[in-house]
Amino acid sequence: MKSVRATLLTLVVGLTAVLVLGSCTTEPSKTTSTADNETATTSTTIATLNTYSDPDYGFSFEYPSDWDITQNAPAEVSAGSQSVKDIAVYDPQGSKAGGSPANGVQISVYKLLVSVDETILDAVKAEIEQVLANMENQDPSWRRLENLTSTHVGGVPGFKISYEFSLQGTPAKSAMYFLFDKDVQYQISFQTTADDWSSYQDEFSRVLETFSLARAIGTYTDPDYHFSFQYPGTWKVEATKTPADVSSGSAPVKDLTVYDPQGAVISAHPVNLVHIAIYELRSSVDKMGMSSVKTEIQSLLRDIERQDPSWQRLEDLTETQVANLPGFKIAYDFSLQDTPARTAFYFLFHKNVEFQLLFQTVAEDWSSYQEKFGIVLDSFSLATPVQ
C-alpha cells in the first residue's frame, strides 16, 4: 500500500482545485494560447462549441464557445505534490463567489509515482475515501450528494462523487471525477452555485461525454478479404497457421493474431490476444439461414465442452451484429495449460465467407482488456459496406 499512498498524495491537491476556479496565471480568453487547439463545432443542445486538445497530455473535450478558458490555474495546498497542468473553462456571465467566476469546469493533470491499473483500483478507492473523509472533517459544509462510485470516462477508469458545500459563503455544488491512465491522473471538477446547478447540466454533460485521450492506434487492412480493424499501437500483428479452437469444420483460408507483447505469457507464447480466422463456406449464408447456422454452431460448441470439461459458458450463444455482419457470440471460462483463462467468440457471416473473432486473456486480465478489445470490435469493417 505504500506505493498507492504515494500516488494519492496528489488527490489532496486536486480536491482544492474546485475552490480556485477562474483564478489563473494567464489572462482569460475565448481561445487557448495555441490557436490550433480549438475548432468550432455545433450541437443540437448547445448552439456553438469549441474543442480543446491538449498538446502535452493528449486529452480533448468540447465546451460552450461563449465560455472563457484559462490554463495553469493554481491549486494551493501543501501536500508535497502539484498538478503538471490545469485547464479551466467557465461561464464569464455566470454567478460569482468572492469576485471570481463560480460556474465552470476545471481539469487538472497529475503525474503519479506508480502506474494505476484495474488491479489496484480497489486500493485506490480506499485511499480516496480517506482523503474525502479528511476534507469533510476539516470543512463540515461539504456534504455528500452521492457516495464515491466507480466510473469510466472516455474509456479511462476511475471514481466520481458529488457534494454541496459553501464557496466563500455562497451555497455551491460540485461533482468530481478521479480518472487514472497508467501514471497519469486526470481530475475533472464541475462546479456551480447551488441555484445554478440544474441549468448547467447540458454544458457539463457535453464536456464529460466528449472527454477523450488520444492513444496510439494501429490499423490492419486485409488485401484479400477486404476487412480492416484498429488495434492498440503497442500490439503486434502476426499471420498464423494455428487453427482456431472453433471452426466450420475446414481449415481457415487466412488467420492472423494481434497480441499484447507485454501481456501474460504461457509456455513462451503471449495469450492476451485477438485471433481472426477466415473460412470460405460451401454455400452462401443469409438472414433466412441463420437459424440452421446457429444449430450447427451449438452442436460444435457442445462437442468442445464434452472434450474439455474446463470450458464453462459465461453466457449462452446469442445473436449479434458487427459492422452489419449478422452472426452469433458466446463467452467461456476455460483452462489454458492449467491457467484460468477467458474468451469471447464472434461468428460473423457475409455470403459464403465466415469471419471468426476470438478475444482471449488469462482470467485475471479480462476486465482490464475490455477497452482494448473494444477498439478491435468497434472498428472491424469490410471495405464494401454490408447493406
N, C-alpha and C positions, 0 to 999 in steps of 0.2 A: 504493500500500500504506500510505501514511501514515495515511489515514482508518481503515483496518481496524485498524492497530496501536492507534490511539487508542481505538477501540471495545473492543478486547480487553484494555485495562488493567483492566477490571472483572473479568476472569477470575481474576486473582491474588487479588482479594478473595474471590471466590466459592469458590475451591478451599479456603480455610481455614475455610469455614463448617462443614464436617463435623466440625471439631475442637472446636467450641464448642456442640454440640447440647445443648439443655436449659438452657444459661445464658441469661438473658434480663433485660430491663429491666422486665418485669411479672411478677406472681405467676402461676404455672401454675394452670390451672383446667380443668374439664371443658367449658367453653363459652368462646367468644370474648368480647371486650369488647362486641361488638354482638350482642345476642341474636338478631336477625333473620338473622344469617349462618349459622345452623345449624338443620338439621331432621333428625329421626331417620328412618332408613331401615333396611331389612333386607336380608340377603344369605344365600344358601344356604351360603356358605363361612364368613363371619364373622357371628356371631349378630346384632349390632346395629351400625349405622353412623351417624355424623354426617356432615353435609355442611358444608364451609366454603366460603363465597362471599365473595370479596374485593370490597369496595365501591369500591376505588380503581383496581385494575388488571384487574378483570373476570375473574379466574380462579377456578375452583372445583375441589374434589376431595372425595372421601369418605375417611374414616378410621375406625378402630375407636372406638366410643363410650366404651370404658374407657381410652382414651389421653388424656393431657393435651395442651393446645395453648397455645402462647405466641406472642406477637408481638414483633417488633423485637429478636430475638436478635442480639447484635453479632457482626460479623466483624472481627477486629482484625488489620490489616496496613497498612503504609504504602505503598499502591500508587497513591495520588493519586486514588482513587475509592472510593465507598462505596455499598452497596445502599440503595435507597429504601424497601424493605420486606423483612422476614424473618418467615416463619411456620415454627414448629417444632411437629411433632406427634410424641409419643414415648410409649413404654410406661413408666409410672411404676413398674411392678412388674418391669421387665426389668433386665438387667445394668447395672452402673455402672462407670465408669472415672474415677478421681480424684474420687469422690464425686458425679459428675454422671451422669444417665441416658445410656446409650450406644446404645440401640436405638430408632431412630426415623427421621423424615424431616424435612429442612429444605428449604423453598422460599424462595429469595432472588430479589428482583427488582432489576434494574439498568436505569437509563436510559442509553442509548448516545449517542454523539456523531454517529453516522451510522445510516442505515437499512440493515438487513441483509435481503437477499432471496436467492433461489436463484442469482442470477448471481454472487455473491461468496462463496458458501459454501465453495468450494474454498480460497480465500484465508483465510477464517475458520478452516477446519480446520487449515491450516498453522500459523497463529498459536497455536491451542490446543495443537497438538503441541509447539510450542516452550515454551509455559508449563508443560505437563506434564513435559517433559524437565528443565526447570529445577527443578521441585519434586522430581522423583526424585533429582536430583543433590544437592539440599540435605538430603534425608532418605532414605537408602538403604533404610529399612524399607518404603517404598512400592514394591510390586511389582505389575506389571500381571497381571490375571487374563484380560483380553481387550484387544485393541487398540481405539483410537478408531475408531468406525464411525458412519455416517450413520443417522439415525432420524427418525421423526415421532411426536410425542405430542400427542394432541388436535388433530391437523391442523397442528401447528407443527413446522417443520423444525429439525433440529439434529444433535447428536452425543452418543454415550454411550461410557462407559468404566467398567471396574470394577477395583478394587485390593484387595490385602490390605496391611495396614500396622500399625504399633504405635501404639495410642492410650493414651498415658501409661503405657507398659509393658505394656498388655494387647493381645494379638493381635486385630485387628479387620478387617472387610471393609466396602467401600463401593462403591456404583455411583453415578455422576454423569451427569446429563443436562444438556446445554447447549442451550437452545432459544431461537430468535430469531423475534420477531414485530415486524418493522419496526425501530423504535428502542428496543425493549424486549427485554431478555434475561431469561429465566427459568432459574434453575439449580435442579434438583431433586436432592438428595443423600440417598441411602438408606444407612443405616449400622447395623451391629450388631457385637457382639463376634464373633470368628470362630466360636465354638462355637454361636452362636445364628442364624447366617446362614440356614441352610436352613429353620428353623422359622418365619421371618418372611416368607417369600416370598409367601404368600397376602395378608398385610396390605399389603406393598409393591406387589403387583400391583394391588390394589384402588385404591390412591392413583394409580398410574400410568394405569390404564385409565379412570379417571373424571376425570382432569385435563382441563380444557377451558377455552377462552376464550369469553366472551360477546361475540359480534360482532353488529353492526347487520345486520339481515336484513329484506328487503322480501318481500312476498307478492303474487303476481298471481293473481287468480281470474277465470276467463272466464265471463261471464254467458250465453253462447250454447252453448258446447260443454262447459261444466262441468268443465274441468280447472283445476288450480292448481299452482303451484310457488313455491318460495322462490328468492331471488337475493341477492347481496351488496348491502347497503343503499346503497352509493355508486354503484351502477349505475343506468342509466336504461332505461325500457321505452318502446318506440315501436311503434305499429301501422304496418306497412309494406305496400307493394304490390310489393316486389321478389320476383320469382319464385324459388323455391328451385332450386338447380342440379340437383337430382334430384327428379323428381316422378312422379306416377302418370299423367302424360300430359294432365292438365287443370289449369286454374288453381286455386290454393287458394281455399277459401271464406273463410279467415281466416289471416293470418300476422302475427307480431309478432317484434320483435327486442329482446333485453335485452343491453346492451353496457356496457363499461367506458369512461367518458368520459376517463379518464386513461391509457388503454392506447394501443397503437400505432395510427397513422393513416396511411392511404394515400389520396392524392388527396382530402384533407379529410374522409374518411369513417373512423370507427372500425372496426377489423377484428377486435378481440378481443371475441367476442360469442357469444351463443346465439340461434339463429333457430328459431322453432317455426311450422310451417305445417300447416294442417288441410285435408284433402281429403275430399270426400264421394264414395264409390265407387258404382259401378253395382250392385254385389252385395255381400252380407254375407260377411265373411271369418271363418272359424272355424279351429280347430286342424287339421281334416281338409284344409283347403285351403291350408295354409301351404307345402307343398312346391311347388305350382304358383306361388304368390306369389313364393317365393324365385327360381324360374327366371326369372320376368319381371323381377325386380329385377336379377339378374345380367346379363340382356341389356341393360337400361338402363345399367348401370354400364360395360359393355364399350363401348357407344356413346360414352359420355363420354370414356373412356380413348383411344379412337381419334381423337376430335375434338381432344383436347388431350393430347399425349404427356407433358406435365409431371405429369399425375395418375399417381402411383405408389402402389400399395397398400402399406400398412404391415401390414395383416392382412387375411385373407380374410373374406368375408361369413359371419357366424356367427349362430346363433340366440341370442336373449336375451329377457328379460322385464323390463319396467319397470312398476311399480305393477300387477303381474299382467297387464299387457298383453303378449301374445306379439308377437314381431317379430324383426328382424334388425339387426345393427350392422356397421359397417365403418369403417376409418380410412385416410386418404390423406395423403401429401405432395403439394403442388402449387405452382404459381407463381401468385401473386396480383398481377397487374400487375408482373411481374418480381421480386416479393419472395417469398422462400421462405415458405410457409405450411403449416399442418397443420389437418386437420379430422377429425371423427368424426361419422358419420351413424347415427341410430337410426330405423328404420322400424317403427312400432308400429300395431297394428290392433285396433279394437273395433267389431265388427259391420260396418256399412258406412262407418265413419269411419277414416281413416288419420291418425295423428299423426307428423309427421316432425320430429325434433330434430336440429339441426346445431350442433356445437360447433366454434369456429374461433379460431385465433390466428395471428400470424406465428410461424414455426417456432421462433425463439429464445425465445419466451414460453410455449411449450406446457407445459413442466413446471411452471412457476410458477402456471399457471391451473388445475391439476387439482383443487385443493381447491375453488376457486370453481365449477367445472363440477360437482363432486360435490354441491354444495349444490342446484343445479338438478335434477340427475338423481335424487338420493336423495329429494327432496321432491315430485317430479312425481306427481300423482294425479288420479283422477276423483272427482267428488262422489259418484257411485254406485259403490261398490266393485265391482271385477270379480271374479266368482267363478271 
